[in-house]
Amino acid sequence: MAIEQPATRPANPRFSSGPCAKIPTFELNKLADAALGRSHRAAIGKAKLKAAIEETRELLGVPADYKIGIVPASDTGAMEMAMWSLLGARKAEMVAWESFGAGWVTDVVKQLKLDAEVKTADYGEIVDFATIDFNNDVVFTWNGTTSGVRVPNGDAIPADREGLTICDATSAAFAMDLPWDKLDVTTFSWQKVLGGEAAHGVLILSPRAVERLESYTPAWPLPKIFRMTKGGKLIEGIFTGATINTPSMLAVEDYLVALDWARSVGGLQGLIARAEANAKAVWDFCETRDWIDNLAVDAATRSNTSVCLKFTDDRIQDGAAFAKAVAKRLENEGVALDIGAYRDAPAGLRIWCGGTVETADVEAMLPWLEWAFNAEIDAQA
Ligand SMILES: Cc1ncc(COP(=O)(O)O)c(C=O)c1O
C-alpha cells in the first residue's frame, strides 16, 4: 500500500549537526567586504579579527577579564591546545557520555598518558556531576553532540573549586546559557550553532586558566600551534586578533556576518529561544508517537541543538538498517539532509535544531519523518 506523502516540504532541508545550516539570510555576496588578498596582520585584517573576538564577548556575555582567542584547527584545535597546555599540574578528571567527550578521554589517557580519573555514562545518560571532584582539573563536553545529552546548568560546579574546568562547548555556545564563572576554559567552532565556516576554533580562558598557563610548564613538548605563552607570560596578541598562524579571512567575514544576524534575532536569548522552539517541535512530535523517542533519558538533559532520537517500534527487525533507510528516504525526497545518527552513536536520527534552523522547516519536515517511518515499516514487511 502506497503511503501518502505530506503536501508541503521544508524550504530548507538542512538539519546536519555540523557544518550546520547557514543563517537564513545567507548569500555569498554578504561576504563581499572580506579582507581577501591582504595580510591578516594589516590593519584591516587585524581589525576584523579583533571585532570577531569582541563581538563574541558581547553576544555571549563573556566577562571582560576573560581572554578570547581565535586559534587553528577548529574546536578540536582549541581543546587540544587547552589540554596539552594546562593539564598535568594537578589530577585530571575526564568526564564523557558520548563520542566527542570519549575522544578527549583517549587523548589524555593514551597520548598525554596522565593517570586521570575517568567517569563515563552511556549514550542517552549523563555522568552525575555531584560525583565529580572539582579540586581536580575537569574536562567535559557541555552538549554531547552525538547523544543529544547536555549539562542542564552549572550548579554542581563549585565557585571555590581548586581545579580548572575545561569545557568543550562547540554545539552549546550560542544556544545555551553558559555559566562563565564556572568555566575556566571554553571552546567552540564557528560551523555549529551560527552556521559559520569551519577552520578556526575559539578558546576562552578565565583569569585562573591564564594564571595556570603563566605558572606551569608541562613535561611534554608543545608544537608551535599549541603555544600560548612566551617566557612564562601569556602571548596577549593571540587574544586580540594576532593569530598564531594565518586564518581564513573569508571564514572570519562569514562569522562576522553571522554575529550580525544573531544580534538581529535578539542576541543570545533570541538564539536560545529559536533553538528551544525547534527542539520543542521535535519533542512534541515524539511525545505523541509511540514509535520514536528521545535518546536522552532525562528530559532535563535533552539537547536543544543536536536532538537525538531512537526508534522504539517492536516491528523493527534491524535497528541500524532501519534508521539508515529512513534517513535515506528523507534525503532522497530532499526534505531532510544528513540526519542519520553519528557513526559511533546508537542507531537512530539526529536533527539539528540550532538557531539558524527555522521552526517552520522543522514543522514541515516532521510529517515526512512519519511518512518515511511508515513507508519503511511497510517495505520491511
Ligand atoms: C562536542 C564536539 N566536540 C568537538 C567536535 C569537533 O569539532 P571540530 O570539527 O570543530 O574540531 C564536535 C563536532 O561535531 C563536537 O560536536
The ligand as a MOL file (V3000), in Angstrom:
LIG
                    3D

  0  0  0     0  0            999 V3000
M  V30 BEGIN CTAB
M  V30 COUNTS 16 16 0 0 0
M  V30 BEGIN ATOM
M  V30 1 C 31.1320 18.2620 21.0640 0
M  V30 2 C 32.0540 18.3420 19.8990 0
M  V30 3 N 33.3690 18.4500 20.1100 0
M  V30 4 C 34.2350 18.5380 19.0940 0
M  V30 5 C 33.8190 18.4860 17.7870 0
M  V30 6 C 34.8360 18.5870 16.7010 0
M  V30 7 O 34.7460 19.8720 16.2410 0
M  V30 8 P 35.6580 20.4750 15.0990 0
M  V30 9 O 35.3530 19.7020 13.8710 0
M  V30 10 O 35.2220 21.8950 15.0660 0
M  V30 11 O 37.0600 20.3100 15.5280 0
M  V30 12 C 32.4640 18.3700 17.5060 0
M  V30 13 C 31.9950 18.2900 16.1150 0
M  V30 14 O 30.8890 17.8650 15.8340 0
M  V30 15 C 31.5660 18.3090 18.5830 0
M  V30 16 O 30.2580 18.2240 18.3470 0
M  V30 END ATOM
M  V30 BEGIN BOND
M  V30 1 1 1 2
M  V30 2 1 2 3
M  V30 3 2 2 15
M  V30 4 2 3 4
M  V30 5 1 4 5
M  V30 6 1 5 6
M  V30 7 2 5 12
M  V30 8 1 6 7
M  V30 9 1 7 8
M  V30 10 2 8 9
M  V30 11 1 8 10
M  V30 12 1 8 11
M  V30 13 1 12 13
M  V30 14 1 12 15
M  V30 15 2 13 14
M  V30 16 1 15 16
M  V30 END BOND
M  V30 END CTAB
M  END
